[in-house]
Amino acid sequence: MLQKLTAGADHPLVIVVRGDCTSRRAIALNQDLFDRSPTLRQSQKSTFAQLLDSLNGLSLTEEFLHSISDVESMPRTLASYYIGQANREVLACADADLLMLDSYADMNFSLWQSKAGGPRFWIHPKHLRHQDSFLEEHVELGRASLDEAVRNATEFISRMRELAPGLPVLFLNQQVDYYPKLEDRQSDFYRFGALVAEQAPNTFYGGAIEKEQLALADVGSCGPGNTLHFQGETYRAMIEAAMAQGLGQAVAQRAAQKAALQAQSTSAQHPSDSTPTAVPTATQPSSELRSAPCKFAELVVTEIIEPDLQYRPESGCTPDCLKIVQSTTAAFENYFYQAHRSKTQVEPPRFTPMMIDLETVGDFSEWIYSRPATYRHQFQKSERAGYVFDRVNLKNHTADVYEINTSKDVRSGGEIRANLTKSIEELGGLPTRMLEPATPKCERHWRQVFGVFATDEQHRQGDLVVGRRLLAYLSVVRFGEFATIAQIMGHADHLAEGVVNFVAQKFVELATQESWGRASGLRFVMYGGAQNGGEGLYNFKRRSGMAPYIVSMPYQPGYEPETL
């Protein structure tokens, strides 16, 4: 079994990241490699040269970036990345246990500088405010050569170790095998990490992965057939290579050294004298897209996504589809960055969406066995009990629904809401005939309800024999590329048998198989936010395979300013 990365029993590993999607996904998709969820502090979309500018007193500010570019005209993700190049959070992390680097920024970004000197930066030419005057006042320096990048990275590591002595480095390779834009840099920069490791001791290089061994994700996100993203096993192979070189031991040594330094500092001076320099936090105003803090955990955000609502009247969407699409504004105002607020939304949304990426599920049997053991065992209890998963019309089971809703006064999300205390009469009364479950009229926009049943041929709802007892139910609404779990409830007497886990995971399985699911472009399944409810609910979402995402909802058909 692979050694876990740990900073000891008292606190989570503090990882400082100068990196982009490779570093972020490597952590988020391989949480089991850590003894607990690590604390992540990341600066991305900046080359090593830009960070050295800051260390040498040349400050790149958001105000300057706004002054030369029309940030409001950029897509939200590009705007976040562009402004994010001014983020220097990593430079003040004296408590770091591990420095994580990847090669993308130095491979990709062509830097500019004022002819009068100053900090270096990158631009998107299309969004320059005054192109002619900009070109008169600035000069393009171009992309770093491999030798320059190695020198800059080595110096950056040295400067970081002045603040955090003995800091080990994990250097990962950005695979560009499916990104033709950088194919001219591939042969050189696939050696980047190895060359840095030669010059900077205690640096562990993950290594480039052969193209045929890459596990692809998000194909098409960088053009037809192209991607810069991969599944967790690709990054895991890199981390395993670094672990074989001694990364785990180096992290443990740094943790011990840090503890000794902290103890020495505490005994030698007043605690306030040894407090590290304050760094930006998630609550400080910024133009960069980010997540709100969560009191239960340090959130490691996998990606920023811009979901497609898939509203296409020419392809069969109906007025009911339009109603679902237009409801996103109110339904997700506390979860998503929304385009109509782009000029006024400074603080992050209140809640950070928790989602399963259905592309990561693959074979469901393998998926369920990848869940934590306690969660998987709950699912298996329902299987062994012979419980049945099926679509359901709740009007056929109003008495059962009432019993489920009122079987507990408090759940993991908090006290039961008022709408869950409705009487049988308020739920529509006892059924007099069986009604068919709703089936999607449009595969891209729908509402469906699913249930877990115990077979009981004599079971009744009033005078109507329904033949099975409802133990749990799950209601889901699909908004194009993503669906959200609107309600999930299980009877308190059967929670120990895993009925809630069972209904959630069986829906995931069905979504990978049915035409209304992944086959028609359903990509993400969301269940509220990381900050909703208590720690138990957050942990349930994590064990269910959900991860935190930043979601930015762009303008698109069905989601237009005049409809908001």
C-alpha positions in Angstrom: 0.0 0.0 0.0 1.3 3.5 -0.9 2.5 5.6 2.0 0.1 8.4 2.8 1.4 12.0 2.9 1.0 13.4 6.4 2.2 16.2 8.6 1.6 14.3 11.8 -1.4 13.6 14.0 -2.2 17.2 15.1 -2.9 19.1 11.8 -3.5 18.5 8.1 -0.7 18.8 5.5 -0.2 22.4 4.4 0.4 22.3 0.6 1.6 25.5 -1.1 0.9 25.3 -4.9 2.4 27.3 -7.7 0.5 25.4 -10.3 -2.5 25.0 -12.4 -5.0 22.2 -13.3 -2.3 19.5 -13.0 -1.5 20.3 -9.4 -5.1 21.1 -8.4 -6.6 17.9 -9.9 -3.7 15.7 -8.6 -4.8 16.7 -5.1 -8.5 16.7 -5.5 -8.8 13.4 -7.4 -6.4 11.5 -5.0 -7.6 12.4 -1.6 -6.8 9.0 -0.3 -3.1 9.7 -0.6 -3.4 12.1 2.4 -4.1 11.1 6.0 -6.8 13.9 5.9 -7.9 16.6 3.6 -4.9 18.9 3.1 -4.9 22.7 3.5 -4.3 24.1 0.1 -2.9 27.6 -0.8 -2.5 28.2 -4.5 -1.3 30.8 -6.9 -1.9 29.9 -10.5 -1.5 31.4 -14.0 1.8 33.0 -13.1 5.2 32.0 -14.3 8.1 31.6 -12.0 9.6 34.8 -13.4 6.4 36.7 -12.3 6.7 35.3 -8.8 10.3 36.3 -8.6 9.3 39.8 -9.7 7.1 40.0 -6.6 9.8 38.7 -4.3 12.1 41.3 -5.8 9.7 44.2 -5.0 7.9 44.5 -8.3 4.2 44.3 -7.5 1.6 43.3 -10.1 -1.8 44.5 -9.1 -5.4 43.8 -10.1 -5.9 47.5 -10.6 -3.1 47.6 -13.3 -4.5 44.5 -15.0 -8.0 46.2 -15.1 -6.4 49.4 -16.5 -5.0 47.7 -19.6 -7.7 45.1 -20.3 -11.5 45.1 -20.5 -12.0 42.4 -17.9 -15.8 42.7 -18.0 -15.8 41.6 -21.7 -13.9 38.4 -20.9 -15.7 35.1 -20.2 -15.8 34.7 -16.4 -13.3 31.9 -16.3 -10.8 33.8 -18.4 -11.3 36.9 -16.3 -10.7 34.9 -13.1 -7.5 33.4 -14.5 -6.3 36.8 -15.9 -6.8 38.6 -12.6 -5.5 35.5 -10.8 -2.0 36.1 -12.1 -1.7 38.9 -9.5 -2.4 36.4 -6.7 0.7 36.0 -4.5 -0.8 34.0 -1.6 2.0 31.4 -1.7 4.7 33.8 -1.0 3.8 34.2 2.7 3.3 30.6 3.7 5.9 30.0 6.4 4.0 27.0 7.7 4.1 25.0 4.4 4.8 21.3 4.6 5.1 20.8 0.8 5.7 23.0 -2.2 3.9 21.7 -5.3 4.8 23.0 -8.7 3.8 22.2 -12.3 5.1 23.2 -15.7 2.0 24.7 -17.4 2.5 28.5 -16.9 6.1 28.5 -18.1 5.2 26.4 -21.1 2.3 28.6 -22.1 2.4 32.2 -21.2 4.1 34.9 -23.2 5.1 37.8 -20.9 5.0 41.5 -21.5 6.6 44.4 -19.6 6.4 48.2 -19.7 9.3 49.8 -21.6 10.0 51.7 -18.4 10.4 48.5 -16.5 8.2 47.0 -13.8 6.6 43.6 -13.2 6.0 41.1 -16.0 2.5 40.0 -17.0 0.5 38.2 -19.7 -2.5 39.5 -21.7 -5.2 38.3 -24.0 -4.8 40.7 -27.0 -8.5 40.6 -27.9 -9.5 42.3 -24.6 -6.9 45.1 -24.6 -8.6 48.5 -23.9 -6.3 50.6 -26.2 -4.2 48.3 -28.3 -2.2 50.9 -30.2 -1.1 52.8 -27.1 -0.4 49.6 -25.2 1.9 48.4 -28.0 3.7 51.8 -27.9 4.3 51.6 -24.2 5.0 47.9 -23.7 7.3 45.2 -25.2 6.6 41.5 -25.6 9.3 39.4 -23.9 7.9 36.1 -25.2 7.8 32.7 -23.5 10.6 31.5 -21.3 13.2 29.1 -22.8 13.7 25.8 -21.0 17.0 27.1 -19.5 15.3 30.3 -18.3 12.4 28.4 -16.8 14.8 26.0 -14.9 16.8 28.9 -13.5 13.7 30.7 -12.4 12.1 27.7 -10.8 15.3 26.8 -9.0 15.6 30.3 -7.7 12.0 30.4 -6.7 12.4 27.2 -4.7 15.5 28.6 -2.9 13.6 31.8 -2.0 10.6 29.8 -0.7 13.0 27.8 1.5 14.2 31.0 3.1 10.8 31.3 4.6 10.2 27.6 5.2 13.5 25.8 5.7 13.8 22.2 4.4 10.6 22.6 2.3 10.3 19.6 0.0 9.1 20.1 -3.6 6.8 17.9 -5.7 7.1 18.9 -9.4 4.4 17.5 -11.7 4.4 17.5 -15.5 1.6 19.2 -17.5 0.7 16.7 -20.2 0.0 18.4 -23.5 -0.3 15.4 -25.7 -3.9 16.4 -26.5 -3.2 20.1 -26.8 -1.6 21.0 -30.2 -1.0 24.6 -29.2 1.9 23.6 -27.1 3.3 20.7 -29.2 6.3 22.8 -30.1 7.2 23.0 -26.4 6.5 19.4 -25.4 9.9 17.7 -26.1 11.8 20.4 -24.1 9.4 21.0 -21.3 8.8 17.4 -20.5 12.3 17.5 -19.1 11.5 20.6 -17.0 10.9 18.9 -13.6 13.8 16.5 -14.0 16.2 19.4 -14.6 14.9 21.4 -11.6 15.3 18.3 -9.5 19.0 18.0 -10.5 19.6 21.6 -9.4 17.4 21.9 -6.3 17.9 19.1 -3.7 14.9 17.6 -2.0 12.8 18.1 -5.2 10.9 15.1 -6.4 9.8 14.9 -10.0 6.6 13.0 -11.0 7.6 12.4 -14.5 5.9 12.5 -17.9 3.3 9.8 -18.7 3.3 8.1 -22.0 0.5 9.2 -24.3 -1.1 5.8 -24.5 -1.3 5.5 -20.7 -3.1 8.8 -20.2 -6.6 8.6 -18.7 -8.5 11.4 -20.5 -11.0 13.8 -19.0 -13.0 16.8 -20.3 -12.2 15.9 -24.0 -13.2 18.8 -26.1 -12.6 21.5 -23.4 -9.6 22.9 -25.4 -11.0 22.4 -28.9 -12.4 19.3 -30.7 -10.7 16.2 -29.4 -8.4 18.3 -27.1 -7.9 18.5 -23.4 -5.4 19.5 -20.7 -7.3 17.4 -18.0 -6.9 13.8 -17.0 -8.4 11.3 -14.6 -7.0 10.9 -11.1 -5.0 7.8 -12.0 -2.8 9.8 -14.4 -1.7 12.2 -11.6 -1.5 9.3 -9.1 1.1 7.7 -11.3 3.2 10.9 -11.1 2.8 11.1 -7.3 3.7 7.5 -6.9 6.9 8.1 -8.9 7.8 10.9 -6.6 7.0 8.8 -3.5 9.4 6.2 -4.8 12.1 8.8 -4.8 11.5 9.6 -1.1 8.9 12.3 -1.1 7.0 10.8 1.8 10.1 10.8 4.0 11.0 14.4 3.0 7.5 15.6 4.0 7.7 13.9 7.4 11.2 15.4 8.0 9.9 18.9 7.1 7.0 18.4 9.5 9.3 17.5 12.3 11.6 20.4 11.5 8.7 22.8 11.4 7.5 21.6 14.8 10.9 22.0 16.3 11.3 25.5 14.8 7.8 26.5 16.1 8.7 25.2 19.6 12.0 27.1 19.6 10.3 30.3 18.4 7.6 30.0 21.0 10.1 29.7 23.9 12.4 32.4 22.6 9.9 35.2 21.9 6.4 36.5 22.4 4.0 34.5 20.3 2.9 37.6 18.4 6.5 38.1 17.2 6.5 34.8 15.5 3.2 35.0 13.7 3.7 34.6 10.0 2.9 37.4 7.7 -0.8 37.6 7.0 -1.9 36.3 3.6 -5.1 36.8 1.6 -8.0 34.7 2.6 -11.1 33.6 0.8 -13.1 36.3 2.5 -11.1 39.2 1.1 -12.6 41.1 -1.9 -11.1 40.0 -5.2 -12.0 39.8 -8.9 -10.7 36.3 -8.9 -13.3 33.5 -8.8 -13.0 31.6 -5.6 -15.0 29.6 -3.1 -16.4 30.8 0.2 -14.7 29.3 3.4 -16.1 26.2 4.9 -15.8 25.6 8.7 -15.7 21.8 8.3 -12.8 21.5 5.9 -10.2 23.3 3.8 -12.0 23.1 0.4 -9.8 21.8 -2.5 -11.6 23.0 -5.6 -11.1 20.8 -8.6 -12.3 23.1 -11.4 -14.1 26.2 -12.4 -16.9 25.1 -14.8 -19.3 27.0 -17.0 -22.2 24.6 -17.5 -24.2 24.4 -20.7 -28.0 24.7 -20.0 -28.6 22.9 -23.4 -31.7 24.9 -24.2 -32.3 24.3 -27.9 -35.9 24.8 -29.1 -34.8 23.6 -32.6 -33.9 20.3 -31.0 -37.2 19.6 -29.2 -37.0 21.8 -26.1 -40.4 22.9 -24.9 -41.8 25.9 -22.8 -41.5 23.6 -19.8 -37.7 23.3 -20.5 -37.5 27.1 -20.7 -39.1 27.4 -17.2 -36.5 25.0 -15.8 -33.6 26.9 -17.5 -34.9 30.3 -16.3 -35.3 29.1 -12.7 -31.5 28.8 -12.4 -31.2 32.4 -11.5 -33.2 32.1 -8.3 -32.4 28.5 -7.5 -28.6 28.9 -7.6 -28.2 32.6 -6.6 -26.3 31.5 -3.5 -24.2 28.8 -5.3 -23.1 30.1 -8.7 -21.3 33.1 -10.0 -24.0 34.5 -12.4 -23.4 36.5 -15.6 -26.0 39.2 -14.8 -24.1 40.0 -11.6 -20.6 40.2 -13.3 -20.2 43.9 -12.5 -21.4 43.8 -8.9 -20.6 40.3 -7.6 -17.4 40.7 -5.6 -17.7 38.2 -2.8 -17.9 34.5 -3.7 -21.3 32.8 -3.6 -22.4 31.8 -0.1 -22.2 28.0 -0.8 -19.6 26.0 -2.8 -21.4 23.5 -5.1 -20.7 19.8 -4.3 -20.8 17.7 -7.5 -20.1 14.3 -9.0 -18.5 14.4 -12.4 -20.1 11.5 -14.2 -17.1 11.1 -16.5 -15.2 9.9 -13.5 -17.6 7.1 -12.7 -16.8 4.6 -15.5 -17.9 1.1 -14.5 -20.3 1.4 -11.6 -19.2 -1.8 -9.8 -15.7 -0.4 -9.7 -17.1 3.0 -8.7 -19.0 1.8 -5.7 -16.0 -0.2 -4.5 -13.9 2.9 -4.7 -16.1 4.6 -2.0 -14.9 4.6 1.6 -15.5 1.2 3.3 -18.1 2.5 5.8 -20.1 4.1 3.0 -19.8 1.1 0.7 -20.9 -1.3 3.5 -24.1 0.8 4.0 -24.9 0.4 0.3 -24.3 -3.3 0.5 -26.6 -3.7 3.5 -29.5 -2.4 1.3 -28.4 -4.9 -1.5 -28.4 -7.8 0.9 -31.8 -6.7 2.3 -33.3 -7.1 -1.1 -34.4 -3.5 -1.4 -35.5 -2.4 -4.9 -34.6 0.9 -6.6 -37.1 2.3 -9.0 -38.7 5.5 -10.4 -41.6 6.6 -8.3 -44.7 8.8 -8.3 -44.9 10.0 -4.7 -48.6 10.5 -4.9 -48.9 6.7 -4.8 -47.2 6.6 -1.4 -48.3 9.7 0.5 -48.6 7.7 3.8 -45.1 6.3 3.4 -43.8 9.8 2.5 -45.3 11.3 5.6 -43.7 8.5 7.8 -40.3 9.1 6.1 -40.4 12.9 6.5 -41.5 12.8 10.1 -39.4 9.8 11.3 -36.7 12.2 12.7 -36.8 15.6 14.1 -33.2 16.5 13.2 -31.1 15.2 10.3 -27.6 15.8 9.2 -28.7 19.0 7.4 -30.3 20.4 10.6 -33.8 20.6 11.9 -36.5 19.4 9.6 -37.9 22.1 7.4 -41.6 23.0 7.6 -42.4 21.6 4.2 -41.4 18.2 5.5 -44.0 18.2 8.2 -47.0 18.4 5.9 -49.8 16.1 6.8 -51.0 13.3 4.5 -53.9 15.6 3.4 -51.5 18.4 2.6 -49.5 15.9 0.6 -52.5 15.3 -1.6 -54.4 12.7 0.5 -54.3 8.9 0.3 -54.2 7.6 -3.2 -57.2 5.9 -4.9 -55.5 4.7 -8.0 -51.9 4.0 -9.2 -50.3 6.9 -11.1 -47.3 6.4 -13.5 -44.0 8.0 -12.5 -43.1 11.1 -14.6 -40.9 10.3 -17.6 -38.8 13.0 -19.3 -40.3 14.6 -22.4 -37.0 16.3 -23.0 -33.9 14.4 -22.1 -32.0 17.6 -21.3 -34.6 19.2 -18.9 -36.7 17.2 -16.5 -37.8 16.4 -13.0 -37.8 12.8 -11.8 -38.2 11.0 -8.4 -36.6 7.7 -7.5 -37.3 5.5 -4.5 -36.0 2.5 -2.5 -38.7 -0.1 -1.7 -39.1 -3.1 0.5 -41.3 -5.7 -1.2 -44.6 -6.3 0.8 -47.4 -7.7 -1.3 -50.1 -6.6 1.3 -48.7 -3.1 1.9 -51.4 -0.4 1.5 -51.8 3.3 1.3 -55.3 3.7 2.7 -57.5 1.3 0.7 -55.1 1.0 -2.2 -52.8 -2.0 -2.2 -49.4 -0.8 -3.6 -47.4 -4.0 -2.9 -44.3 -2.4 -1.6 -43.2 0.0 1.2 -41.3 3.2 0.3 -38.2 3.5 2.6 -36.3 6.4 0.9 -36.8 8.8 -2.0 -34.7 11.1 -4.1 -36.0 14.0 -6.3 -33.8 15.3 -9.1 -34.1 18.3 -11.5 -31.9 18.4 -14.6 -30.7 21.8 -16.0 -28.9 20.7 -19.2 -25.3 19.7 -18.4 -26.0 19.4 -14.7 -28.7 18.0 -12.5 -29.3 18.8 -8.8 -30.6 16.6 -6.0 -33.6 18.7 -4.8 -34.5 16.3 -1.9 -33.1 13.1 -0.5 -34.9 11.4 2.5 -34.8 8.1 4.2 -36.9 6.5 7.0 -35.1 6.8 10.3 -35.7 3.1 11.1 -33.8 2.1 7.9 -31.0 4.5 7.8 -28.6 2.0 9.4 -29.4 -0.3 6.4 -28.0 2.3 4.1 -31.1 3.3 2.2 -30.0 6.9 1.7 -26.6 5.8 0.4 -28.4 3.2 -1.8 -30.8 5.6 -3.4 -28.0 8.1 -4.1 -25.6 5.7 -5.7 -28.3 3.8 -7.7 -29.3 7.1 -9.2 -25.6 7.6 -10.2 -25.6 4.2 -11.8 -28.8 4.9 -13.7 -27.5 8.2 -14.9 -24.6 6.5 -16.5 -26.9 4.0 -18.4 -30.2 5.8 -19.4 -30.6 7.9 -22.5 -31.7 10.8 -20.3 -28.4 10.7 -18.4 -24.7 10.8 -19.5 -25.6 9.7 -23.1 -27.5 13.0 -23.6 -24.8 15.2 -22.2 -25.5 15.1 -18.4 -22.1 15.7 -16.9 -22.5 16.8 -13.3 -24.8 15.8 -10.4 -25.0 18.4 -7.6 -26.2 18.1 -4.1 -26.2 21.6 -2.5 -23.1 23.2 -1.2 -20.2 22.3 1.1 -21.4 24.7 3.7 -25.0 23.5 3.8 -26.1 21.8 7.0 -23.6 20.2 9.4 -20.3 18.4 9.1 -22.2 15.0 8.8 -23.9 16.2 5.7 -20.7 17.4 4.2 -19.0 14.1 4.9 -21.9 12.2 3.3 -21.4 14.2 0.1 -17.7 13.5 0.1 -18.2 9.8 0.7 -20.8 9.8 -2.1 -18.0 10.9 -4.5 -18.8 14.7 -4.6 -16.2 17.3 -4.8 -16.4 21.1 -4.5 -16.6 23.2 -7.7 -16.7 26.8 -8.6 -19.5 27.3 -11.1 -19.9 30.4 -13.3 -23.1 30.6 -15.3 -22.6 32.4 -18.6 -25.2 34.0 -20.8 -26.7 31.5 -23.2 -30.0 30.6 -24.9 -32.7 30.5 -22.3 -30.5 32.4 -19.8 -30.6 36.0 -21.0 -30.5 39.4 -19.3 -34.1 40.2 -20.3 -35.4 37.1 -18.6 -33.7 37.7 -15.3 
